[in-house]
Amino acid sequence: MGNENSSANKKIIVKVPGTSANCGCGFDCIGLAATIYNEFEFNFLAEKSLNISATGEGADTIPNDEKNIVWQSARLVFDRAGANDIQGAEIRMINRVPMSRGLGSSAAAIVAGLIGANAAVENHFSRNEILKFATEIEGHPDNVAPAIFGGFTVSVVDKNAVQTFSFVPKIKLKLVVAVPDFPLPTKIARQVLPKTVPLKDAIFNISRASMLVAALIEGKEKFLSFAFEDALHQPYRTKLVPGMKEVFTAAKNAGALGVALSGAGPCLIAFSSASKKIENHIAAEMVQTFKNFDVQANALILDLDTRGAIVEIKD
């Protein structure tokens, strides 16, 4: 595409769901989208000018210059589309996804920038191409894939190509998320992981990940009680989240089908298909158990988002 087909001065609004990666056993390959959203308003400009503002979560810490990841992601699309007539932008962000908590705030920013810019160049790139770009920036597809496609996603990276399968389970799940009051940067959470793992741990996760996907697709709730278990990353990250094991136990005792570290943490996510009363009980038990370890936390009760990122263009 040349710059004759790209468009500046359109107001583009993008809504991106928060996400939870790994789902326990699916390290760097399984993720889900949740009904908590960041909203982005773009007005791309022909002149070289950048005006970025944010409200909500992390508003005081988000860069408002060329370092902003939303703008960097948008620029990637413009560069690859040859849209040389777009040099600047006005970007407004409303952030509801907690930052550095394991709910995909960085993935939401990346996806918003890519999809917003793609809309400005008449959707020059397919969603699969947007996924490839997002994976290049993020480093792995487990958060960006559900942010783009919604639902649960299973992703494979093969020779720099990303293949993603998105599905909505037959079990109607509620997502109970305990959000501790401290951040945990992904870089730190990855530093505690070993370079190699025992064969038995690899087999453990392959069996659980296979069971998780099969149980969700077929609606076999009884198999979920152990399908979220993990041996590859959660045991090593336990020391980074005080009370993590105990919160897992409390959630299960309160009726959760399974519990996992959300992404790199420190959020912990419990899965329930039961009544609102039980969901509230799970949430209360998770928050109280964190409190027993001097960690203040609040709880979010969310649904599975099935649409992924959506875009609206206003002239």
Secondary structure, DSSP 8 states (H G I E B T S, - for coil): --TTS---S-EEEEEEEEEEESTTT-TTTEEEEEEEEEEEEEEEESSS-EEEEEEETTTTTS--STT-HHHHHHHHHHHHHT-TT--EEEEEEEE-S-TTSSS-HHHHHHHHHHHHHHHHTTS-S-HHHHHHHHHHHHSSSTTHHHHHH-SEEEEEEETTEEEEEEE--SS--EEEEEEESS---HHHHHHTS-SS--HHHHHHHHHHHHHHHHHHHHT-GGGHHHHT--SSSHHHHGGGSTTHHHHHHHHHHTT-SEEEE-TTSS-EEEEE-S-HHHHHHHHHHHHHHHHHTT--EEEEEEEB-SS--EEEEE-
